[in-house]
Amino acid sequence: MNYIIHAHHLCKIFPVEKDLVSSYRFLRDIFTPYPNHVGTFTALENIEIEVMRGERVGLIGDNGAGKTTLLKVIAGLYKPNKGTLSVNGTVTLLAGLGIGMLEELSVRENTILYGVIYGVARGEMVRNLDEILAWAELQDFAAAKLKTLSSGMKTRLAFSASRYIDSDIHLYDEVSTAGDKNFIQKCEAVFESYKSTNKTFIVASHSLDFVKTFCTKALWLHKGRQVGFGDVDTILAQYQETQAK
């Protein structure tokens, strides 16, 4: 099989302290021989998916469904507690555009840094710096400190730089392409260009329109459980039906 991601009975469980942190609890723990009681929270339970190379999967569900946790497990940031996970390729997790950029550095320095953080060679970022800034419409701000840019300008910069990230598997966690009409159209063109590649995408998004337009499959999670996985139109229709009730 040419799958690039395969999860079988995948589970992720986190320990949870049931007591609130307080001075009283701190003193109690000092003077009592009994340890603080700890419970568990099951963030993912029996996830069963097989993603083929080149597929684009939309990850949908309400807040707290387990979308971010699943992306972090696939990226290797969390280890599953039960089940198995096979990932056959290089992975990049984009959990919010601009994470890793430093306010006191210049736009030019941040652009290079951002690429290096995500595995792009420094030389490649330097060679493509002018194009990255021009795409983001920030060529006149190369020497400016990042902190002088608006949030929208920072988003444009990070998205533009992210186009040079080269991995087999791209994981997006609520990466927003919100902005003015021109920027949205440019972002849509970038995602459209990805369709002609053999790259695999798993995108957690609340934008069902984006999922329907970009993705070939959808994975629906609810409170850590897998509700549906398959054809994007079929899964979206099932999900929207429950939202309408």
N, C-alpha and C positions, 0 to 999 in steps of 0.2 A: 504493500500500500504506500501511496505517496503522501501520507499525512505528515504534517509538520508539527502539529500539536495533538497529543492524545491524552485525555484524562479519563481515568477509570475509577469510579467510586471515590472521587476526590473529596476529602474533608479537611477543613481548617477550623481548629478550636483554639480559643484564647482563654487564658485564666482571667478571672475578674474578681476584684476585691469587692465584697458586698457592703462593707462598711465605708462610710465617708471618712476622708482624712480629717482629723481633728486633733486638738491638743489633748482632749480627753482620751482618745484612742491611743495616742502616742504614750501617755502615762500608763494607761491600762496595760499596754503591751510590755512595758518595762517591769511592772510589778505583778504580772500574772504569768504563770508558767505555760498558759495555753496560747498557741499561735493564733494570729488573726485568721478567721475562716475565709477561705477562698473558693469561689465558685468557678464555673466555666461558661463560655458563650460560644455557641456553634455558629461561625460566620458562613461556612460553606458545608453543605451536606450532600454527599453522593452525586457530585457533578460528573456527568458522563458525556464527553464531547470528543469529536474527531474533526480536526480542521485540516483541510487539504492545502497544499502549497498554492499560493495565489488567491485563496479565498479571502473575502472581506466580511468580517462578522460584526454586526452591531450588537452591543451588549446593552440590554434595556431592563428597566425595572425601577421601582420607586426608590427613594433614598433609604439606605440601610439594607438594600437587597443583597449586597455582597459583591457588587461590581468591582469596586476598587480592590477589595481583598483578592478576588480572582486574578486580576491583572498583576498584582504584586506576587502572587504565587507563581504565575507563568513566568514572570520576570526573574524569579529566583530570590526575591527579597524575603519571602516567607516560605518555610518548608511545610508541606502538607502533613497533617497528623495521621491520616489514613488514606488508603488508596495509592494510585500510582499516577505519575505525570511524566510524559516524554515530550521533550522539546528539541526538534531537530533543525537548529539554525541559530543564528545570532539574533539577539533580542534588544530592542530599545523601548523603554517605557518613558513616555512623555506625560507626566502628571502635572499639568499646568504649565502654560507657556511662560518662559522667563525665569523659571526656578534655576538658581545657580548664578544669575547675573548679579553684579555688585554695583550698588548705587554710586560709589565714589570713583569708579573707573569710567573711562570714556566709552562712548558708543562703539568706536572702533575696537577698543580692547575687549569690551563685553561680547561683541560679535565673534571674535576669535575664540575667546574663552568658552562661549556657549557651544561652539562646534567641538572643541577639544573635550569638553565634559562628556559629550555624546559620541566620542570615538572618531571624530573627523580629524584628519591630520592637520596640524597647524598650518603647514605650507598650503594646503588646499583652501583653507579658510582665508588665508592672506591673498591667494590668487583670485579668489572670487569675492573679495570684500566689496569692491565697487558695485558688482552686480547685486549683491545682497542688500546693500544700502539703497541702491536705486529702486529695487523691487519694493522695498519698504517705504520708499519716498522719503528717505532720511539722509540723502547724500550731503546735505548742507549741515548735518549735525554730527559728523564723524568725530570731531574733537570735543563735542559737548559731553559733560558728565551725564551718566544715565539718569541721575536723580532730577535733572532738569526736563526730562521728557514726560509727557502725559501718559496715562495708563494705556491709552489707545496706541500711542506711538511705540511703547514698549512691546505691546502685543504684536504689532506689525513687524518689529525687528526680530522678535523671537521666532515668529512663524516663518519669516523669510530665511533666517539661518537654519531652521529645522529642515528645510527642503534639501539640505546637503547631507543629512544623516542617512547613512546607507547601512541598513540591516535587512536580514531576511524577514524578520517579524517586527512589525510596528504596533505598539500598544499605546492607545490614546485614552487618557482618563479625563473626560469632560473638557477636552481641548476646544475652547470656544473660538469661533471665527466671527464673532459679533463685531460690528463696526459700521463704517459708512458703506454705502452701496458699492462704491468702487472697490473697497477692500474685500467685501464679501464675494464679489464677482471674481476677483483675482484668486481668492482661496478656493472657490468652487472649481476654477480652471486647474489649480494644482491637484486637487483630489481627483478630478476627471482624468488628468494625465497618469495618475497612479493606476488607473484601471488597465492600462496597457502594459503594466509591468507584471513580473511574477512575484511581487512582494505580497506578504500576508499581513492583513490588518485585523486587529480586534479593537473596536472603538466603543467605549462607554459613553453614551450620549442620551440626553433627555430630548434631543431634537429628532423626532420620528421622521420628519421630512428628510433630514440628512441621512438617516439610516436607510430609508427607502430608496434614496437616490444613489447612495454610494455603495451600500453593502449588498452582498449576494446571499447572506444568511443572517439570522438573528438568534441570539441566545437570551431568553427571558428568565430572569431570576426574581424570586420573591422570598424575602427573609432567609436568604442563604440556600434556598432550594431551587432546583432547576424545574421550571414550569414547562418550557418548550424550547426546542432547538431545531432549526431547519430553514426551509425557504423563507426569505425575508417577508414577502407579502403575506404568507400564511400566518406567521408568528405575529406580525404587527397587527393583523386583523383580529387575532385572538386577544392580544393585549389591549387593543383599543376597545374591544367589546366589554372587557371587564372594567375599563376606566369609565365607560358610559353609564354603568349601573349605579 
